[in-house]
Amino acid sequence: MLLIAAGFYFGGGEGSAGHRISVDPVDVSASVKITNHGAADETRTQLLDFIWPQGKLPGEMTIRDMKHPSLAAYPAQMWTVTMPHGVVSRSFFFDSGGSDCLFLWHDGHYRRPVTEAPAALELSARMLRDGCDVLLLSMPLYGVNADPVLSDHDELAQFESPTFSPIAYFMEPAAQALDEALARKPYSRVGMGGLSGGGWSTVLFAALDQRITHMYSVAGSMPFEVDIDPDVAGLITSSARGDYEQSYAPLYDIAGYLDLYLLGAQNRSAKHIYISADQCCFPPELMAAFAPELETYAADVVGGYLSFLRDSAATQHELSGWAIDVITNDFFDGPSS
């Protein structure tokens, strides 16, 4: 819980507008459900059953060849998935010519297409040059997935039923895309990263799918045990929690963010990056309340390489060159299991 005038200070922490931030330390071992590998596997199964109560969604992926002006040297395709109630997702696959590794980058709450995001394209170009195929994904209703009727994630809640969870809209496209990519090539290393809402998507998908060997969330989420008043921290957003999917109680009753972080790090590498200059979402000072204990807990309990990092190079809510270096260096040279 955030404290303003009294409490526990971390590193002289200040928010984006220079406000002093103080938080209670989180007792990680008392806050998580995952106490061993068996509990992790059971929690993952519960999440899968909740998101896909009837299994894989109906509908087939359609594939169309394309060219991207900035990545024209690489064969590319647009993969389209049509989900219940006409919600459409489009992802973009770029073939490096290699077959050892694949990297998925997930965009956030942006109206511009992910294929026009300069930092995402820079990261993609570096991956492709080093022989890794790339998949670019977007959130439902945003960017290339803009809908003529629906415009906000909160509107997806209307489709909830005993046989359908709207959270599937966020996970199904990545699941189908990864299935398609792995049917083509036997990748030994599969990374996934995302910014903002894409970071949130990455956290949840990596928790669900152990085929992801490396996970990178940039300004994607913050545990409910640590909360903050945006006015105090100097944030410009009216909510520190984002759209409904980021605080949907039935989902987080199964696994809160601390448990999702553990699932995403089980026997693999997972990095969470928070931005010092961020005026959107999650001040990095907050991670001191839980990160040191959770990193040790992950290594001891689920065999994970979990770390929480501060990006002081970014000038705003963005994927910085520093973060790209962290991601590429860890993906190619860091531990995977």
Legacy VTK file of the C-alpha trace (Angstrom):
# vtk DataFile Version 3.0
C-alpha trace
ASCII
DATASET POLYDATA
POINTS 337 float
0.000 0.000 0.000
1.366 3.429 -0.867
2.341 5.687 2.003
2.868 9.395 1.465
3.916 11.099 4.677
5.283 8.188 6.624
6.507 4.663 6.116
9.326 2.950 4.309
11.472 4.933 1.850
13.419 3.191 -0.908
16.563 4.778 -2.280
15.316 8.319 -1.907
12.674 7.388 -4.437
10.953 10.127 -6.387
8.172 9.846 -8.924
8.166 11.294 -12.425
7.328 14.752 -11.104
9.794 14.570 -8.226
7.309 13.510 -5.558
8.691 11.467 -2.702
7.374 7.893 -2.960
7.145 5.629 0.060
5.791 2.080 0.117
5.388 -0.740 2.564
7.657 -3.714 1.817
5.769 -6.746 0.539
6.084 -10.085 2.309
6.449 -12.114 -0.875
6.336 -15.593 0.631
3.100 -14.726 2.443
1.543 -13.142 -0.664
2.025 -15.820 -3.331
0.251 -19.099 -3.975
3.159 -20.724 -5.787
5.348 -22.586 -3.317
6.872 -25.220 -5.608
6.834 -26.472 -9.198
3.685 -28.497 -8.618
1.782 -25.447 -7.405
3.061 -23.521 -10.413
1.829 -26.173 -12.835
-1.549 -26.346 -11.096
-1.975 -22.569 -11.192
-1.086 -22.481 -14.883
-3.699 -25.138 -15.624
-6.326 -23.130 -13.734
-5.477 -20.030 -15.762
-5.682 -21.922 -19.045
-9.060 -23.402 -18.108
-10.349 -19.971 -17.127
-9.223 -18.216 -20.316
-10.148 -21.043 -22.674
-13.027 -22.916 -20.961
-13.844 -24.724 -24.213
-10.344 -25.003 -25.608
-8.962 -23.256 -28.664
-11.271 -20.646 -30.162
-13.015 -21.498 -33.434
-11.765 -19.960 -36.656
-8.739 -20.387 -38.880
-5.766 -18.133 -39.440
-5.510 -16.518 -42.856
-2.067 -15.715 -44.259
-1.116 -13.083 -46.826
2.329 -12.220 -48.197
3.410 -8.613 -47.788
6.403 -6.275 -47.905
7.461 -3.815 -45.238
9.430 -0.784 -46.462
11.797 -0.738 -43.484
12.346 -4.506 -43.440
12.046 -5.179 -47.165
15.041 -7.531 -47.185
13.042 -10.112 -45.249
10.067 -12.128 -46.531
6.995 -11.079 -44.581
3.418 -12.169 -44.049
0.352 -10.833 -42.298
-1.421 -13.438 -40.183
-5.076 -12.680 -39.422
-7.158 -14.352 -36.727
-10.917 -13.710 -36.498
-12.330 -14.423 -33.058
-15.856 -14.592 -31.594
-18.074 -11.532 -32.087
-15.965 -10.489 -35.067
-12.936 -9.264 -33.117
-9.943 -9.431 -35.474
-6.227 -9.646 -34.734
-3.446 -9.121 -37.273
0.163 -10.051 -36.641
3.225 -9.767 -38.848
5.810 -12.490 -39.403
9.294 -11.702 -40.749
11.578 -14.532 -41.876
15.276 -13.997 -41.175
16.312 -17.105 -43.065
17.488 -18.688 -39.809
15.744 -21.386 -37.850
17.190 -21.279 -34.322
15.247 -18.440 -32.709
12.022 -16.486 -32.808
11.133 -13.211 -31.092
7.607 -11.935 -30.494
7.139 -8.214 -29.821
3.748 -7.100 -28.506
2.589 -3.499 -28.887
0.462 -1.701 -26.291
-2.445 0.765 -26.264
-1.409 2.638 -29.392
-3.563 3.781 -32.275
-0.677 3.768 -34.753
0.204 0.371 -36.271
2.955 -1.659 -34.637
4.589 -1.774 -38.078
5.094 2.000 -37.761
6.586 1.987 -34.263
10.250 3.079 -34.676
11.605 1.306 -31.583
9.772 -1.928 -32.389
11.200 -1.804 -35.898
14.704 -1.157 -34.539
14.418 -4.166 -32.242
13.029 -6.258 -35.103
15.857 -5.259 -37.443
18.471 -6.272 -34.872
16.806 -9.619 -34.273
16.499 -10.304 -37.990
20.120 -9.346 -38.702
21.195 -11.847 -36.050
19.181 -14.649 -37.655
16.017 -14.581 -35.544
12.541 -14.553 -37.052
10.181 -11.893 -35.719
6.469 -11.717 -34.964
4.863 -8.325 -34.295
1.549 -8.354 -32.416
-0.954 -5.720 -31.300
-3.613 -5.521 -28.610
-7.236 -6.090 -29.588
-8.999 -2.973 -30.926
-5.744 -0.988 -31.209
-3.412 -0.191 -34.097
-3.947 -2.577 -37.007
-6.697 -4.244 -34.953
-8.925 -1.163 -34.792
-12.613 -2.123 -34.854
-15.399 -0.149 -36.585
-17.740 -0.599 -33.604
-15.667 -1.333 -30.495
-13.013 1.141 -29.378
-12.106 0.331 -25.787
-11.082 -2.807 -23.944
-13.705 -2.185 -21.271
-16.309 -2.849 -23.978
-15.070 -6.415 -24.360
-16.471 -7.283 -20.953
-19.966 -7.472 -22.482
-19.007 -10.747 -24.216
-18.204 -12.620 -21.017
-20.192 -15.832 -20.541
-19.793 -19.209 -18.826
-18.237 -20.541 -22.027
-16.164 -17.532 -23.116
-13.654 -15.245 -21.409
-12.803 -11.947 -23.144
-9.260 -12.369 -21.821
-8.897 -14.853 -24.702
-8.970 -11.878 -27.100
-5.584 -10.885 -25.669
-4.004 -14.355 -25.624
-5.417 -16.267 -28.597
-3.566 -14.304 -31.334
-0.166 -14.960 -29.759
-1.042 -18.613 -29.151
-2.099 -19.177 -32.756
0.873 -17.243 -34.115
3.325 -19.242 -32.016
1.664 -22.488 -33.099
2.032 -21.476 -36.749
5.648 -20.385 -36.383
6.709 -23.542 -34.536
4.970 -25.691 -37.137
7.334 -24.149 -39.690
10.635 -24.190 -37.803
11.997 -26.013 -34.730
13.121 -22.952 -32.783
15.241 -23.698 -29.726
14.927 -20.171 -28.331
11.687 -18.171 -28.270
11.583 -14.706 -26.748
8.663 -12.399 -26.117
8.593 -8.755 -25.110
6.186 -5.890 -25.017
5.686 -2.273 -24.016
2.902 -0.975 -21.784
-0.240 -3.031 -22.495
2.019 -5.210 -24.619
4.172 -5.735 -21.543
1.072 -6.822 -19.665
0.198 -9.215 -22.519
3.723 -10.608 -22.398
3.546 -11.238 -18.640
0.313 -13.198 -18.921
1.210 -15.113 -22.075
4.616 -16.175 -20.749
2.923 -17.343 -17.557
0.612 -19.519 -19.661
2.988 -20.834 -22.324
6.271 -22.452 -21.345
7.457 -22.441 -24.926
8.557 -18.853 -24.231
12.173 -19.174 -23.065
12.856 -15.450 -22.480
10.371 -12.794 -21.365
10.710 -8.982 -21.314
7.998 -6.674 -20.010
8.568 -2.919 -20.315
6.309 -0.792 -18.087
3.734 -3.546 -18.218
2.308 -4.150 -14.732
2.700 -3.709 -10.995
1.559 -6.083 -8.227
-1.667 -5.202 -6.451
0.238 -5.376 -3.167
1.934 -2.139 -4.264
-0.398 0.628 -5.320
-0.050 4.298 -6.046
-2.033 7.495 -6.393
-1.203 8.931 -9.851
-1.496 12.507 -8.543
1.110 11.861 -5.879
3.573 10.261 -8.281
3.125 12.940 -10.923
1.556 10.593 -13.457
-0.672 12.020 -16.174
-2.967 9.009 -16.312
-6.211 8.895 -14.365
-5.626 5.275 -13.401
-2.519 3.328 -12.456
-4.133 0.037 -13.490
-5.092 0.539 -17.130
-8.084 -1.103 -18.790
-10.324 -3.774 -17.348
-8.058 -6.670 -18.330
-5.332 -5.356 -16.022
-7.520 -5.480 -12.925
-10.114 -8.152 -13.809
-10.725 -9.798 -10.433
-11.758 -13.308 -11.608
-8.430 -13.644 -13.427
-6.264 -12.333 -10.600
-8.115 -14.380 -8.012
-6.398 -17.347 -9.680
-2.987 -15.695 -9.904
-2.019 -12.176 -8.918
0.887 -10.401 -10.549
3.470 -11.787 -8.121
2.399 -15.309 -9.051
2.295 -14.421 -12.762
5.881 -13.170 -12.497
6.893 -16.473 -10.940
5.099 -18.488 -13.628
6.784 -16.453 -16.370
10.178 -17.130 -14.832
9.736 -20.835 -14.148
12.923 -22.517 -15.432
13.687 -19.563 -17.712
14.717 -15.903 -17.951
12.275 -13.060 -17.246
13.048 -9.355 -17.019
10.716 -6.532 -16.012
11.823 -3.016 -16.922
10.383 0.153 -15.371
11.075 3.639 -16.719
12.387 6.440 -14.499
10.843 9.180 -16.671
7.536 7.382 -17.114
4.517 9.640 -16.684
2.073 6.918 -17.656
2.147 3.939 -15.438
4.533 2.430 -12.915
7.307 4.391 -11.155
10.364 2.142 -10.764
10.680 3.139 -7.101
7.758 0.834 -6.383
9.600 -2.316 -7.416
11.878 -2.031 -4.384
8.910 -3.130 -2.261
8.962 -6.643 -3.705
11.694 -7.157 -6.320
14.693 -8.243 -4.199
12.740 -10.903 -2.315
10.840 -12.073 -5.392
14.027 -12.491 -7.434
15.501 -14.745 -4.744
12.203 -16.585 -4.280
11.965 -17.305 -8.023
15.455 -18.769 -8.124
14.843 -20.941 -5.061
11.266 -22.082 -5.749
10.755 -22.226 -9.538
14.331 -22.262 -10.826
13.908 -18.911 -12.523
16.203 -16.096 -13.611
13.901 -13.218 -12.620
15.060 -9.608 -12.514
13.564 -6.126 -12.200
15.431 -3.245 -13.837
15.236 0.543 -13.950
15.552 2.285 -17.333
17.089 5.722 -16.744
17.800 6.254 -20.441
14.221 6.477 -21.685
12.822 10.010 -21.804
9.184 8.953 -21.705
6.892 5.889 -21.771
8.855 4.129 -24.516
11.134 1.296 -25.556
14.561 2.914 -25.304
17.829 2.008 -26.972
19.094 0.931 -23.548
16.161 -1.455 -23.145
16.714 -2.847 -26.640
20.340 -3.566 -25.677
19.219 -5.313 -22.480
16.730 -7.435 -24.392
19.002 -8.440 -27.257
22.024 -9.125 -25.055
20.022 -11.311 -22.679
18.143 -13.089 -25.445
21.259 -14.092 -27.330
23.685 -14.541 -24.435
21.626 -14.932 -21.263
20.274 -18.055 -19.577
17.178 -19.808 -20.908
16.820 -22.619 -18.388
LINES 1 338
337 0 1 2 3 4 5 6 7 8 9 10 11 12 13 14 15 16 17 18 19 20 21 22 23 24 25 26 27 28 29 30 31 32 33 34 35 36 37 38 39 40 41 42 43 44 45 46 47 48 49 50 51 52 53 54 55 56 57 58 59 60 61 62 63 64 65 66 67 68 69 70 71 72 73 74 75 76 77 78 79 80 81 82 83 84 85 86 87 88 89 90 91 92 93 94 95 96 97 98 99 100 101 102 103 104 105 106 107 108 109 110 111 112 113 114 115 116 117 118 119 120 121 122 123 124 125 126 127 128 129 130 131 132 133 134 135 136 137 138 139 140 141 142 143 144 145 146 147 148 149 150 151 152 153 154 155 156 157 158 159 160 161 162 163 164 165 166 167 168 169 170 171 172 173 174 175 176 177 178 179 180 181 182 183 184 185 186 187 188 189 190 191 192 193 194 195 196 197 198 199 200 201 202 203 204 205 206 207 208 209 210 211 212 213 214 215 216 217 218 219 220 221 222 223 224 225 226 227 228 229 230 231 232 233 234 235 236 237 238 239 240 241 242 243 244 245 246 247 248 249 250 251 252 253 254 255 256 257 258 259 260 261 262 263 264 265 266 267 268 269 270 271 272 273 274 275 276 277 278 279 280 281 282 283 284 285 286 287 288 289 290 291 292 293 294 295 296 297 298 299 300 301 302 303 304 305 306 307 308 309 310 311 312 313 314 315 316 317 318 319 320 321 322 323 324 325 326 327 328 329 330 331 332 333 334 335 336
